[in-house]
Amino acid sequence: MLVAVCAALSVSGMVIPTAGAEPSANDYPVVRGVVRDNVDNPHSPVSDAEFAGNRARPADADQVRGIDVARFQHTNGDIDWTQVAGSGVRFTGVKATEGDYYVNPYFTGDQSGAQAAGMYAFAYHFGTPNDTDGKTQADYFIDNARYAPDGKTLSPALDIEYNPYLEYANRCYDKTPADMVTWINDFMTEVKRRTGVTPMLYTTPSFWSECVGNSTAFAAYPLWIAHHGVATPTVPSGWSSWTLWQYSDTTTVPGISGQVDSDYVSGGEATLDALATKAGGYTATTPVRVLDTRDGKSGPLGPGGVTTVDLSGQLPATATAAVLNVTGIASAATFVTAWPTARPRPNASNLNLVAGDVRSNLVTVQVGPDRKVSLYNNTGSTHLLADLAGYYATDATGLFNPQAPKRVLDTRSGSPVGAGGTVTVNLSSEVPATATAVTINLTGVGATTGTYVSAWPTGQSRPNVSSLNLAGANATPNLVTVKLGTNRSIDLYNNTGSVHLLADLAGYYGPDSGSKFIAVTPQRLLDTRGGGTSWTPVSGGGQAVALSMANTLRTGATGVILNVTGIAPTADTFVSVYPKTGATPTRPASSNLNLVAGQTVPNLVSVGVGSAGDVWLFNNTGSINLLADLAGYFAP
């Protein structure tokens, strides 16, 4: 939740008023010799001139509406948020801070009041680039408007528009466009580093053209565009579309005395849900099959084919992500992508297959309110199977405790697991008594025939699912998250032939301590195919590449879930992912990927991160290209 500092603060000789007094000229701070008489207003009056003559616009009944407010909306009394929500307004932005000298004393009450009435809310900061640098103002903003992924708070925003204090600097804050780009970048990068979410950017078309030089550097940030009284807003260079559109500043809303700024959201409720990041605990379930295209109803997915898995019957309404073991049976080389239904398909892959492959990969995928997941096949014809292993939800109690990988099973010291055989892995000495589930990297080695391996809680009946699919003797891994059974143990079953099994413990879930999971839309963080990757030699052989996520993860993140793909190694090799705890990588004692020369193999990796939010990716032999797609991260 975003929490404002409402007590009186002394900054540059001024006192921030507490929420008891109505706005008045006596409250305006004097900072660096300038009376800051715009602090109570939502936006800059200099920007208003941009829309003179065309500011009135009636609301569109087909649009999902919102408003944005500041202290000004309290001039004639407090806001009745129940009335506001009852009029159909679904979200509100609340001015939290300005520059490095002002905190809106009504911020906390307005945000919590709007959320209590069933609305989404978010904080925004009015930037004054000529006062202090972007990072300083970002820290001031987040310190006074603390963000938490509670499912009700939308991404924080920077309001960057014409300077309202023209006696102090020109309307572009005495900044060149290049200076402005640097300032905005510093602000946005720091907010993302502190919160772990991508902030929004509010601006006007003229300001962006005149003061930022139509920069295209911020296209990755959701655009909140102000353009009043027009049928369609002008979208600045770099963005293909807007996320929020402030279409008027002369709207009246029940529950607020006077006029207020009004906004639309592109994509409606689905976009609001996507902007409202949620942290969830984990619930492990006994594995159950939720998709099998071999059932004769739908058939395999063709080139560009998409199938939707409706999990609303298996997941609660509070679910934030599903954990699925997805198996592909491919007729041609292809890749499979999983993502939340009703959102754009991301540039990421979850499963990579060659012709004739029968391969599985654990997938952690974000879900929306409909709790549906889409699966896409790129080329050829591919059958898909999906087994639900568990889910994350805002009210679930399972907290994750990541650790450096530790080997807890290796049957190569004895006999392989034969046809129909089961081996029990007792983890009572590795996890506490309160642990409810474990995440292991399960590897099959030397299979004498094509087979599958199932993992499930000891003491329960074996489910009709597969956790690992093996085509032959090549070492094949898959991440498995499985509920603990009797004596904190899990069972592993081999279907046919014989196979050696290895298990590396990556962490465990329990209610007493640990971190919640924050699912994100899959995003590619590493692709060495473009060249320029810096590999570090490792003592004892092999080399490692460092993946820094300091500007991607929330401050304090403890671990990540990555889908790591190894592409065409020049020799048989293995890849390991582990926390970066020093400048020099150590040689790992476990593996996450096992590949033969020329092979392309993905595997989901759950791993703790170093203090700077980074990991090592180690390659044992030869050279290899690596991809890493972020599925989410863990944070307290």
Buried (B, 14 or more C-beta within 10 A) or exposed (E): BBBBBBEEBEBBEBEBBEBEEEBEEEBBBEBBEBBBBBBBBBBBEBBBEBBEEEBEBEBEEEBBBBBBBBBBBBEEEBBBBBBBBEBEBBBBBBBBBBBBBBBBBBBBBBBBBBBEBEBBBBBBBBBBBBBBBBBBBBBBBBBBBBBBBBBBBBBBBBBBBBBBBEEBBEBBBEBEBEBBBBBBBBBBBBBBBBBBBBBBBBBBBBBBBBBBBEBEBBEEBBBBBBBBBEEEBEBBBBBEEBBBBBBBBBBEBEBBBEBBBBBBBBBEBBBBBBBBBBBBBBBBBBBEBBBBBEEEEBEBBEEEBEBEBBBEEBBEEBBBBBBBBBBBBBBBBBBBBBBBBBBEBBEBBBBBBBEEBBBBBBBBBBBBBBBBBBBBBBBBBBBBBBBBBBBBBBEBBBBBBBBBBBBBBBBEEEEBBEEEBBBBBBBEEBBEEEBBBBBBBBBBBBBBBEBBBBBBBBEEEEBEBBBBBBBEBBBBBBBBBBBBBBEBBBBBBBBBBBBBBBBBBBBBBBEEEBBBBBBBBBBBBBBBEEEEBEBBEBEEEBBBBBBBBBEBBBEEBBBBBBBBBBBBBEBBBBBBBBBBBEEEBBEBEBBBBBBEEEBBBBBBBBBBBBEEBBBBBBBBBBEBBBBBBBBBBBBE
